[in-house]
């Protein structure tokens, strides 16, 4: 979970794993996978930094990297044989 500030100044907590898109319009708009949108005071780089820190805290980056490597090793060759 990451703590953000809505435009009215109230603190808000968002599950970073549910973020689908971020956009600067110039306010930062966060769209979740369920379609809900939130406009926050934090800049796009600040939100990205908070998400990155959160992912590191839960070891999601390491897990994602390991999953990606496993998928790559499962992919068949391009058909060439020696």
C-alpha positions in Angstrom: 0.0 0.0 0.0 1.2 3.5 -0.8 0.1 6.7 0.9 -0.9 9.6 -1.4 -2.6 12.9 -1.0 -5.8 13.8 -2.9 -6.3 17.3 -4.2 -8.4 18.3 -1.2 -5.5 17.5 1.1 -6.8 14.2 2.5 -4.5 11.3 2.8 -5.4 8.2 0.8 -4.0 4.7 0.7 -3.9 2.8 -2.6 -2.9 -0.8 -3.2 0.1 -0.3 -5.6 -0.4 -3.8 -7.0 -3.7 -2.7 -8.5 -2.4 0.3 -10.4 -2.9 -0.1 -14.2 -1.8 3.3 -15.5 -0.4 6.6 -14.3 -0.7 9.8 -16.2 0.2 13.5 -15.7 -2.5 15.8 -17.0 -0.9 18.0 -15.3 -2.3 16.5 -12.1 -1.3 12.9 -11.5 -4.2 10.5 -12.4 -4.0 6.9 -11.2 -6.2 4.3 -12.8 -6.6 1.0 -11.1 -7.3 -2.3 -12.8 -11.0 -2.1 -11.8 -11.3 1.3 -13.7 -11.4 3.5 -10.6 -9.5 6.7 -11.0 -7.8 8.9 -8.4 -6.2 12.3 -8.8 -3.4 13.0 -6.4 -1.1 15.9 -5.5 2.1 13.8 -5.8 4.0 14.1 -9.1 4.3 11.1 -11.5 8.0 10.5 -10.6 7.0 10.6 -6.9 4.3 8.0 -7.3 6.6 5.8 -9.4 9.2 6.1 -6.6 6.6 5.1 -4.0 5.5 2.1 -6.1 9.0 1.0 -6.6 9.8 1.2 -2.9 6.7 -0.8 -2.1 7.5 -3.5 -4.7 11.0 -3.8 -3.2 9.5 -4.1 0.3 7.3 -7.0 -0.7 10.0 -8.6 -2.9 7.8 -8.3 -6.0 10.6 -7.1 -8.2 12.7 -10.2 -7.3 9.7 -12.5 -7.8 8.9 -10.8 -11.2 12.4 -11.1 -12.4 12.5 -14.8 -11.4 9.2 -15.4 -13.1 10.4 -13.7 -16.3 13.6 -15.8 -16.3 11.6 -19.0 -15.9 9.3 -18.1 -18.8 12.3 -17.3 -21.0 13.8 -20.7 -20.3 10.5 -22.4 -21.1 10.2 -20.8 -24.5 11.0 -23.1 -27.4 14.0 -22.3 -29.7 13.4 -20.7 -33.0 13.3 -24.1 -34.7 17.0 -24.4 -35.4 18.7 -27.6 -34.3 22.4 -28.4 -34.2 
